Amino acid sequence: MKIVSDINAAIYILLTLFYCYQGIYILIALIGKKKKENVNEADATLHKYAFIIAARNENAVIGNLIDSIKNQDYPKELIDVIVVADNCTDNTAEISRQHGAIVYERFNNILVGKGYAMDYVFNKIKDEQGDYTCYDGYFVFDADNVIDVNYVREMNKVFDSGYKVVTSYRNSKNYDTNWITAGYSLWFIREAKYLNNPRMMIKTSCAVSGTGYLVDSSIIKKNEGWKCNLLTEDIEFTVTNILDGEKVGYCGSAMFYDEQPTTFKQSWNQRMRWTKGFYQVLFKYGKNLFKTMFKEKRMFVSCYDMIMTLAPATLFTLGTILLNLVLLLCSGFNPVLFKQIFRPTMTAILIGFLNFYLMLLVIGLITLITEWKKILAPGRKKIMYLFSFPLFIATYIPISIVALFKKVEWKPIPHTVVKTIDDLSMTQYKE
């Protein structure tokens, strides 16, 4: 039936229009000329920083992160490492102290989550130092991360150019473990290279993603600590800063590595929390983003970008498929109508799945080709996991549905990949 084909065509056109800007981002990243930093390294002020690490039972990995911070090519006296051992039942606090960190131990089983732990440590700093501004800025990291030796020096250049929030290039310690870790890793690399990088190039706002970012102390002071406590405190922090008129910067030359979940159960739980958190942020701030998008023309791109980021694209794909299935089922009571509608609905469903797979395959392929040398995996695994990448993203479809109705709470994920920055830097694979 023509009306079914027309409905599906209209949906596909709308989806293309909604998300075509991300295709433009890819073109900008590929062919656009990156502007030089406003501040040369020789002229940049060397700022004083503290690394904030919220850790729960991370004794296996936290020492390597602290060591990678302590070994930075940056004046040692200008860097402090502060760990909040949050409801730990292991020796995370002891190990952190042994590696040279300042440690605060927090025990609160009611206010659970990274945001509450960060607020706790910021208030400790204020109480002991008199003000949040005893440091120029704060790096936020998870315990499983490690950073390149030039990380702080590179981030400092962007920070000194005027950005009050700066994010960085997120790579993976365990890309080659299986299709799950590869799916995560490729998505984060794509996010750095083909979302935050072009955002930076066109001077719109980037987005922080969980870990590996720098915040000016003036923002902490203005907020009187850390007040973002939704399940995805990172995207909430991004949105609140955009609404306040701040632009999140990006430093592609500052690279860090994190550990990805290795089992589907861990991945399901983590992404369930992320998806629920995105819904929370959308419901809380979506109206203001929409209003600001039209009230403040200079913020149109940033606000629109965040709305599309918060709205799960997988739900749109699922909605299209379900619409056609409903039409098909309803027509089952009329054999003549069923025969007429069967072909266009099944065609639309198959095209929907195929377009979804091919689009993600192309995105993954572009990312893989351009970032090939940065990905720590044998060549055969890079290629093999490229084809499973769309399937990994497709698992967001059931997650997006369940997250709409299920109560979700923050749960820690154990980290076991013990690799130093030297281990990662020296990793070589025969292609």
N, C-alpha and C positions, 0 to 999 in steps of 0.2 A: 504493500500500500504506500502511496506517495506521501501521505501525511506522516507515517512512521519514519520514512527516509528523511523527510524535511525536519522533523523534530531532532533526529540524531545529528543531522548536518548542522543545525543551529547550535546544538550542545558542543560539538567539536569546534565550531568556529569561535564560540565564546571562550572555551578552555584555551584555545590557541591565543586569543587576544589577551586573556588574563595573564598568561605565563610567557608570552613572546619576549618580554623584557629580559628574561634570563638567557634567551638565545642571543639577544643584543649584547648582554654582558660577556658571553663567550667570544663574540666577534671583537669586542673592545679589548679583551685580554689577549687575543691572538694577533690582532693587527694594530692596535693602538700603541702610541708611543708613551711609555711611562715617564712622567716628569721627575726630574731630579729632586731630591730632598731639599727643603728650604735651608737646612742647616748642614754645613759641612762638619765632618767629624772633628776636625781641628778646632772649630769654633763653638761646638756644642758644649753647654755646661754639663759637668758631670754631677748628676743629681744623686741624692741619698735615697735608697730604697729599702723596703722590707718585703720579704717574700712571706705571704700568708698561706699556710698549708693546713687545711682541715683534714684530719686523719682519724679513721676508726679502724683499729686492729690492722695496721699496715706495717708491721715489723719486718716483713719480708722485703719490702721495696723502698721504704722511705729513706733509708740511708743513702741509696744511690742518687736520689733526687737532691738531698742536701749536699752531697759531695759534688755533684755537677754545678750547684750554685756556688759553693765555696771555691771552685776552680775556674770561675769566670775570668775572662780577660778584661777585668774592670777592677778599680781600686777596692781592695778588700774591706777597708774601713767605711766604705759607702754602702755596704750591703749587710743586712741582718736577715737571718732566717728565723721565722716565728712559727711554731707548730702548736695547734690546738689539738691535743689528744682527746677526742670527743667520745665519751662513753667507752673507752678502750678497756678490754679485758686481757690484753697481752702487754708486751713490754715496748710498745711504740714510743712512749714517752722517754723511757730509758735510752733506747737506741738513738732517738733524736738528739738527746743531750750529748751522748757520746760522739756524735758527728758534728757537734758545735752549734746546735740550734737552741734558741730560747723556747721553752716549753711551758704551756699552760694546760692544765688538765681540767676538763669539764665533764660533769656528770649530771645529766638531765634527760630523763626518759619520757618527758612530756613534750618539750619543745625539741623535736627531732628533725635533723636535716642540716645540710651544709650552710644554709643561710643563717640559721640560729647560731651555729658554731662560729661563723665569721663575725657576727654582731658581738658575740661574747669576747672574742679576742681583740676587736677594735676598741671596745669599752675598757678592756684591761690596759691597752696601750694608752688610752686617754687618762685613765686613773693614775698610771705610773709615770707618764711623761708630761702630763699637764694638758696635752692637746694632740689631736690626730695629726697635726701638721709637723710633728717632730720628724717625720719623713716626707720627702717631696711626693713620693708615690708608693703604691702598694702593688706588687705582683700577686696574682691569685693562681694557685696551682693545686692539683690533686697529687696525692702521695705517690701514685704509680708513674708519674712523669719523670723524664730527665731532659735536660736542656743542652743545646750546643754551647761550646765554650765562648762564642761571641754573642750569645743571646742578649744579654743585658746591654752591651755596647750598641747593638743594632736597634734595640727598642728605645734606648735613650735618645737616639737621633730623631726618631719620629715624635717621641714625647716632648723633646725640647723644641720641636717646630711648632708646638701649640696645641696638640691633641691632648685632651684630658683623659681619654680612654683609648687604649691601643691594644689590638689583638694581634695574633701571630700565626705562623704556619704550623699546622697540626699534622704531624706524621705519626707513624705507628711502629711500635716495638715488635709486633707479632702479626704482620700482614699475612705471612705465608702459612699460618697455622691451619686454617680451613676457610670454607666459603663465607662463614659468618664474620670472622675477623677481617677478611679481605673486603667484604661488603661495607663494613664500618669504615675501614681505612680509606677505601677509594672515595667514599662519600665525603669524608672530612678533608681529604686532599682536594677534591673538586670544590668544596666549600671555600677553601683558602684561595685556590688559584682562579676559579671562575665565578665566584660570588664576591668575596671580600676584596680581592685584587682589583677587579674592574670598578667596584664601588669606590675604592680609594682613588682610582684613576680619574673618575668623573666628579670627585669631590662630594659624593653623597655619603651617608653613614653606613659603616660596616656593622657587623653583629658579632658579639662575643659568643663563644660556644663552650660553656662549662668550665674551661680551664685555659691557662696560657694567655692571660691578659693583664694589662697594667692600668691602674686607676689613680688619678691625681688625688692627693690627700684632701684638696679643697672640696671634692665631691663627697668624700666620707664625712668631712666636717659639716657640710651643708645638710646631709641626711642624718647627722648625729649617729653615725655607725653604719650598719648594713641593715636595710629595712626591706629587702626583697626576700620573701620567705615562701613563695609559691614553689611547687614541685620542680619547676625550671627557673631557678633564681637568676640564671644567666640571661635568658631571653627577656625576663621581666626587667632586669637591670638595663638591658639594651633599650627596651621600649621606653622606660621611664626617662632615660637620658635623652632619647630622641625627642620626646614630648617636652623636655626641658630646654630644647634647643641645642644640645650638645651633639657633636659628630664623633662617632667611634672610628678611630683610625686603624690602619693595618700595616704591619711590617712583614713583608714576605721574606726578608733575609734573616729573620729571627725564627729559628726552627726548634720545636720541641717534639718529643715522642711520648705517646701514651699507650696504655695496654687496652686492647679490645676484649670483650667477653668472648669466651671460646665455645660455650654451649648455647643451644637455642633457648633453653629455659632462662638462663641468665639474660640473654639478649631480649627475650620476650618481656621479662620483668622490667628491665631498664628502659626499653622503648615504650612500654606501657606508661611508665612514670613520665617520660618525656612528652608523650602524646597528651596525657592528662594535663600536664603542666602547660602545654601549648593552648589547650582549651581554656584553662584557667586564665591565662594571660589575655587570650582573645576576648573572653567574656568580661574581663575586668577593664581592659584598656582599648578594646576594639572601637567603641563609640568615639573615644577621644582621638584615636588615630584617624578615623574617618573624618571627623570634624576638622582636625588640624590639617589634613591633606588638602582641603579646599580653602581653609582660612589663611594658611601660610604657604604661598606658592613655592617658596624656596625649600620647603619641607615636603613637597608633594611626592617626590620619588622615594624618599626615605620612609614616609608613612605608608605609601602604597606597597613598597617592598616588604615592610614588616607585616602588613595585613595578609599578603600572599604567602609569606613565610609561616604565619600562624595558622592559616587555613590549610588543613591537610589535603594536598592534591590527590592523594589516593582515594579520598571520599568522593571526589568528583568523578573519577573513573568508575568507582563502585556504583555510584548513583546512576550513571549511564547504563551500566550493565543490568542493574536491578530494574530500571524503568522498562527495558526491553523484555526482561523476564516476566514482569507483571503483565505487560501487554500480551505476551504470548500465552500466559496462563489464563488470563481473562477471556481470551478468544477461544479457549479450548471447549467452551460450551456451545460454540457455533462452528461446525466442521468447515463450512464455506469460508468463514472469516479466518479461522485458524490456518487454512491453506494459503490464504492471501497474505497473512501477516508473518507466517513462519520464516520465509526466506529473508525479508528485510530485517527482522529482529535478530535472527541468528547471524546474519552478515554484520550487523552493527556490533554485536557482542564480540565476534571474532576480530573485527577491525579494532575494537577498543583494546582488547588484550594485545594484539599485534603492535598497535601504535605505542602502547605503554612500554612494551618490551624493547622495541626498536629505538624509541626516544632515549631510554635509559642506557641502552647499549651504545648509542652514538656518544652520549655524554661521557660514559665510562671510557670509551675508546679514545676520545680526544684527551681526556685527563691522563690516561695511561701513556699515550704517545709522548705528550709534552713533559710529563713528570717521571718518565721511565727510570732515570738514573737515581731519583730520590726515593723510589719505592724499594724497600729492603725485602726482596723475594727473588727466587730464581725466575728466569725468563718464562719457563714453561708454566709456572704457577701464576704469574702475572696474566698470561694469556688465558689460561684455563678459568681463572676466577673472574675474568671479564664477563664471561657468558652467564655466570651465576649472579652477577651483580644486580641485574634487573629483577631476578627472582627474590633476592634478599630484600630489595625495596618493596616488592609486591607483598611481602609478609606484613607490611605496615597496614594493609587493607583490613584484615581481621583485627589487628591491634587498634586501629582507629575506631572501629565499631564498638569493641568491648570497652574501650576507654571512655566512651560517651556515657556509659551506664554504671561502670564498676568504680567502687571506691578504691583509690590507689594511695598507698603510703610509701614514703621513702625507705628503701632497703639498701644496705651496703652490698657491694659486689666484691668478693675476695680477689686479691691481685697476687699472682704467683710468678709472673715473668720477670725474673731478676736479671736485668741487663744494665751495665754501666754505659755511660756515653761513649767511652772508649770501645766497648764491645760493638756498639752500633756504628760508630765511625769507621771501624776497621772491617765491618761486614762486607764481604765481596762474594758475588755469585758468578759462576761461569755461565755465560749466556749460550 
